[in-house]
């Protein structure tokens, strides 16, 4: 372990939270294990919300009996009916917490059950509310990459739903708001067809026999990304000549069949 030699000022410059109910998981760098402590993607169905922070915002963690306690504490220089209402409601929820240090690196915690919220209003040592996000975890703090540039992409780009009850998921990543542009899918249903910037885990469920291309668009750059999904509705299948058949054919009783 070799720390940098240059001076590094303390503090946090940005805090964002994601409702834990919208959290779908972390993808780690190189599709590796959590032990590398580097999250490449935060899979989610909703958006992070920025939390007002001050120059005194700070992060702290302790390790005891193999359990980490992660805490972010920030001061909001205001007390109002709207703020008090938001703070009260936030204590009923759990959150994934992401923050940016003065070094420019981003970090995240709350993987297992999210972080809880507590707050205390005060008029001495500043007029406002001291807000604390805290989580117990068997995981250490994770660094997370912060994507730049304009993009929209899907992984994987080809999927087979083998049984009518099967649910398969793909990941959509977009730098800007996005939406479905290819029309309502005929052979599958999707649990989400639009969203804001971020990474999303979208689930497809087969509804009838067939296959189709499903295209999404970055609404700012007009870039598109496409996934092909074949729903074979429980029929036996093989890949034609060892390669994917783009038309969604399947092999049944010795013959190629389609939409039967």
C-alpha positions, 0 to 999 in steps of 0.5 A, a space after each residue: 500500500 503506497 499513499 500519494 505524496 501530494 497534499 490531499 484536503 479532507 472533506 466531501 464535495 458531493 453526496 447522492 442517494 438512491 432509494 434501496 427499492 430501486 437498487 438492483 445490484 453492483 457490477 464489479 470491475 472486470 466482472 470480478 468479485 467484490 474483493 477488488 472494491 471497484 464497482 464498474 456499474 450500479 444497476 438501478 431502476 430509479 435515479 440518484 438524488 443529490 443531497 445538500 452538503 457543506 464543506 464540513 461533510 465527512 465520511 467515517 468507517 469502523 470495523 469491529 467483529 468483521 462488521 463495517 459501520 459506514 457513516 456520512 454526515 452532512 449539514 444542511 444550512 436550512 430549517 423549513 417545513 419542506 425540509 422537515 417533511 423530506 427529512 421525516 419521510 427519509 427516515 422511513 426509507 433505506 438508501 444506497 449512498 454515493 459520495 465524491 471526495 475532494 480527490 475526485 474519486 467516487 465511493 458507495 456503500 449500503 449494498 446489503 440493506 441500504 443506509 438508514 437516515 437520522 437527523 437533528 435540527 439545531 440553531 447553535 453552531 449554525 442554523 440547520 439540520 445535521 443529517 447522518 446516513 449510516 449502514 452496517 455491512 460485511 463489505 468495505 467501502 467501494 470505489 465506483 467509476 463515474 461515467 463521462 461522455 455520451 452513450 447508450 449500450 445494452 448487455 447482452 444484445 441477444 437473448 433466448 427465453 426458453 420457457 413461458 414463465 422464464 424471466 431474463 434480464 439485460 443491462 441498459 446504460 445511458 448517459 442521458 434520458 432514454 426510451 423505447 423507440 421500436 414500438 410495443 414488443 409483441 412477444 415479450 413484456 418489459 418492466 421498464 421502457 424509459 428512464 433517466 441517465 444511469 444503469 438499469 436492469 430490465 427484465 423481459 418476460 415471454 408472452 407468446 411465440 416469436 422473436 424481435 429486435 427491441 431498440 432504445 434511444 438516448 434522447 439527447 444524442 439520438 444514439 440507439 442500442 438494440 437487443 434481440 430476444 427470441 421467445 421459443 415458448 418451451 420448444 427444443 432449440 439449437 443454434 444454427 451451424 453453431 451461430 445465433 439465428 437472428 430470426 429466432 428459429 428453433 429446431 424441433 422434430 428435425 425441421 426448422 420451424 418459426 412461429 408455429 
